[in-house]
Amino acid sequence: MILVTGANGNLGSAALAALRARGVPAMGGSRTPGEGMRRLDFDDRVGLDLAGVSTLVLVSAGYAEDDQVVARHTAVLDAAVRDGVGHVVYTSLTTAGDHLGFALAHRATERLVRASGLPWTVLRNGLYAELFGGLLMWAGHGVESAFGDGALAAVAREDLAEVAAVVASDPARHRGRVYDLVGTPITAEQVANELGVAHRTISLGEYRRRLLQETPGLLPFQPPMLASIATAVRHGCLDGTAPDLTDLLGRAARDPLTTAAAAASAARPAARV
Ligand SMILES: NC(=O)c1ccc[n+]([C@@H]2O[C@H](COP(=O)([O-])OP(=O)(O)OC[C@H]3O[C@@H](n4cnc5c(N)ncnc54)[C@H](OP(=O)(O)O)[C@@H]3O)[C@@H](O)[C@H]2O)c1
């Protein structure tokens, strides 16, 4: 049986849907399991049960400090070894993202995956087009960002979910492979054009100030993490392309510009009311 973790999250739920659309039986694991799901909370080490799982799609459980994320992934990989899981597919971070604020937890987890002794595949996911669009800040009738003229090889999350389903459906074929799943480079200006509005570049200092002083609800690790994405895009470190995404999809990727524009549009203040 294939088990997809983070099944109530965006990527996990889409991967499950993609598996089912291919006619491949799969189960979800979640901290808050719905019907037909297994309870799976990586923070509850003792309660982890992966018995009967042939292929584990381990969706990274980020949104925390590195030590907590790595401890979560260690716990689930230990359980995978103990319970005899046959193959681990880990959703990691694109190779070009090595210098991003949250790369360390991914690379440390990749090492754990390799050291587990289990057959594995690493999906180095590019940054979501949804994330790129969602990070544009609405100001009056236009958008602002610290991305400058830099481009991001953004990927629609649905495409990454589909690749996870392709790999999990036939894991032996992808054993020991690291795939770099990046999309087509897009700029903030192009997203703004798609929306029919203007884009204004702000400095990294101003962006960091806004994150620290004007963005309530951010966790302490998040301002440096978001600033690292902005500087990496701005300075052209995340615009490289690779063939793995379309090779695995067997078709063209979804248009990241449309996806990013939809995410930006949904975040527009007037759209929220
Ligand atoms: N490539 C990118 O641009 C990008 C952007 C943002 C995040 N990410 C990474 O990719 C992952 C998936 O993205 P997403 O869009 O699906 O994020 P998401 O919608 O926020 O889902 C993340 C899921 O992680 C699971 N999770 C969190 N803590 C957990 C724990 N203690 N034990 C088990 N599961 C836990 C949760 O699943 P349940 O609610 O079902 O328990 C949560 O819904 C994120 O967790 C993050 O590491 C990548």
The ligand as an SDF file (V2000), in Angstrom:
LIG
                    3D

 48 52  0  0  0  0  0  0  0  0999 V2000
    8.3450   24.1470   -2.7870 N   0  0  0  0  0  0  0  0  0  0  0  0
    7.7040   25.1620   -2.2040 C   0  0  0  0  0  0  0  0  0  0  0  0
    7.4950   26.2580   -2.7860 O   0  0  0  0  0  0  0  0  0  0  0  0
    7.2000   24.9860   -0.8120 C   0  0  0  0  0  0  0  0  0  0  0  0
    6.4410   26.0300   -0.2600 C   0  0  0  0  0  0  0  0  0  0  0  0
    5.9600   25.8530    1.0260 C   0  0  0  0  0  0  0  0  0  0  0  0
    6.2410   24.6850    1.7140 C   0  0  0  0  0  0  0  0  0  0  0  0
    6.9710   23.7020    1.1490 N   0  0  0  0  0  0  0  0  0  0  0  0
    7.2890   22.4400    1.8410 C   0  0  0  0  0  0  0  0  0  0  0  0
    6.5050   21.4400    1.2130 O   0  0  0  0  0  0  0  0  0  0  0  0
    5.6420   20.8270    2.1740 C   0  0  0  0  0  0  0  0  0  0  0  0
    4.3200   20.5480    1.5250 C   0  0  0  0  0  0  0  0  0  0  0  0
    3.7960   21.7670    1.0280 O   0  0  0  0  0  0  0  0  0  0  0  0
    2.2500   22.0570    1.1320 P   0  0  0  0  0  0  0  0  0  0  0  0
    1.9680   23.1370    0.1760 O   0  0  0  0  0  0  0  0  0  0  0  0
    1.4610   20.8050    1.0610 O   0  0  0  0  0  0  0  0  0  0  0  0
    2.1610   22.6480    2.6130 O   0  0  0  0  0  0  0  0  0  0  0  0
    0.8870   22.6040    3.5640 P   0  0  0  0  0  0  0  0  0  0  0  0
   -0.3650   22.7020    2.7660 O   0  0  0  0  0  0  0  0  0  0  0  0
    1.1100   23.6320    4.6090 O   0  0  0  0  0  0  0  0  0  0  0  0
    0.9570   21.1820    4.1880 O   0  0  0  0  0  0  0  0  0  0  0  0
    2.0250   20.8080    5.0200 C   0  0  0  0  0  0  0  0  0  0  0  0
    1.5780   19.5680    5.7250 C   0  0  0  0  0  0  0  0  0  0  0  0
    2.6720   19.0510    6.4910 O   0  0  0  0  0  0  0  0  0  0  0  0
    2.0960   18.1530    7.4160 C   0  0  0  0  0  0  0  0  0  0  0  0
    2.7080   18.2570    8.7180 N   0  0  0  0  0  0  0  0  0  0  0  0
    3.0520   19.3630    9.4150 C   0  0  0  0  0  0  0  0  0  0  0  0
    3.5090   19.0050   10.6300 N   0  0  0  0  0  0  0  0  0  0  0  0
    3.4320   17.6660   10.6940 C   0  0  0  0  0  0  0  0  0  0  0  0
    3.7440   16.7100   11.6900 C   0  0  0  0  0  0  0  0  0  0  0  0
    4.1950   17.0700   12.8760 N   0  0  0  0  0  0  0  0  0  0  0  0
    3.5260   15.4040   11.4030 N   0  0  0  0  0  0  0  0  0  0  0  0
    3.0140   15.0250   10.2060 C   0  0  0  0  0  0  0  0  0  0  0  0
    2.7030   15.8740    9.2260 N   0  0  0  0  0  0  0  0  0  0  0  0
    2.9140   17.1820    9.4720 C   0  0  0  0  0  0  0  0  0  0  0  0
    0.6420   18.5500    7.6070 C   0  0  0  0  0  0  0  0  0  0  0  0
   -0.1980   17.5230    7.1610 O   0  0  0  0  0  0  0  0  0  0  0  0
   -1.5570   17.1630    7.9550 P   0  0  0  0  0  0  0  0  0  0  0  0
   -2.2460   18.4910    8.1810 O   0  0  0  0  0  0  0  0  0  0  0  0
   -2.2860   16.2880    7.0340 O   0  0  0  0  0  0  0  0  0  0  0  0
   -1.1350   16.5020    9.2250 O   0  0  0  0  0  0  0  0  0  0  0  0
    0.5030   19.7980    6.7540 C   0  0  0  0  0  0  0  0  0  0  0  0
   -0.7620   19.9410    6.2350 O   0  0  0  0  0  0  0  0  0  0  0  0
    5.5990   21.8070    3.3520 C   0  0  0  0  0  0  0  0  0  0  0  0
    5.3620   21.1250    4.5690 O   0  0  0  0  0  0  0  0  0  0  0  0
    6.9570   22.4470    3.2990 C   0  0  0  0  0  0  0  0  0  0  0  0
    7.9120   21.6360    3.9750 O   0  0  0  0  0  0  0  0  0  0  0  0
    7.4360   23.8210   -0.1170 C   0  0  0  0  0  0  0  0  0  0  0  0
  1  2  1  0
  2  3  2  0
  2  4  1  0
  4  5  1  0
  4 48  2  0
  5  6  2  0
  6  7  1  0
  7  8  2  0
  8  9  1  0
  8 48  1  0
  9 10  1  0
  9 46  1  0
 10 11  1  0
 11 12  1  0
 11 44  1  0
 12 13  1  0
 13 14  1  0
 14 15  2  0
 14 16  1  0
 14 17  1  0
 17 18  1  0
 18 19  2  0
 18 20  1  0
 18 21  1  0
 21 22  1  0
 22 23  1  0
 23 24  1  0
 23 42  1  0
 24 25  1  0
 25 26  1  0
 25 36  1  0
 26 27  1  0
 26 35  1  0
 27 28  2  0
 28 29  1  0
 29 30  1  0
 29 35  2  0
 30 31  1  0
 30 32  2  0
 32 33  1  0
 33 34  2  0
 34 35  1  0
 36 37  1  0
 36 42  1  0
 37 38  1  0
 38 39  2  0
 38 40  1  0
 38 41  1  0
 42 43  1  0
 44 45  1  0
 44 46  1  0
 46 47  1  0
M  CHG  2   8   1  16  -1
M  END
$$$$
